[in-house]
Amino acid sequence: MHAVLSAATEGGEASPSPVIPEWYDIIWSTVCFVIILVFFWKYVLPRVQKLLDERAEAIEGNIAKADEAQRKAEAALEEYTAQLADARTEAGRIRETAREDGKKIVAEAKDAATTEAARVTASAQAQIEAERQSALVSLRSEVGTLAIDLASGVIGESLSDDAKATAVVDRFLADLEASEAAAGGKK
């Protein structure tokens, strides 16, 4: 390259080099570059830096908000899990109480049914005994009347003496019961 430059100068005419600019072009280019550099350094770069800082703050704020929301969600999940565990425990306790109450109610109902059955049985037995006694008294009265009428017809005289008639009826019934007892014992 130096050879090209020296050959151009030797020929007598100095022709400008297309590769190397002139000094005044370099100076004016440097001045323009410095002006543009200062303009960018003073005005454009601070605005870009401010926008980047705001964006970084917004991103950090959103990350902080997301972290806070995640912490709240985790706290809510823990609270929900605790409430669910408490509800399950409470439901188990209520089921167990209901089972115990059911067993008590069934036992009380059985006791009440047994007591009622015993009362009804005793009442029925007392009623049967009362009806048997009533039937026995009625039967004695009718059998006594029939026996007196029959005995009056056989004897031919009236048995109107009540004490005598009652004694005859009682003796007749006692003999009748004795013969039934003897017949029942032989079986």
Salt bridges, closest charged atoms under 4 A:
GLU68 OE1 - ARG71 NH2 2.81
GLU90 OE2 - ARG93 NH2 2.18
GLU96 OE1 - ARG99 NH1 3.28
GLU116 OE2 - ARG119 NH2 2.33
GLU129 OE2 - ARG132 NH2 3.26
ASP170 OD1 - ARG140 NH1 3.58
GLU177 OE2 - ARG140 NH2 3.77
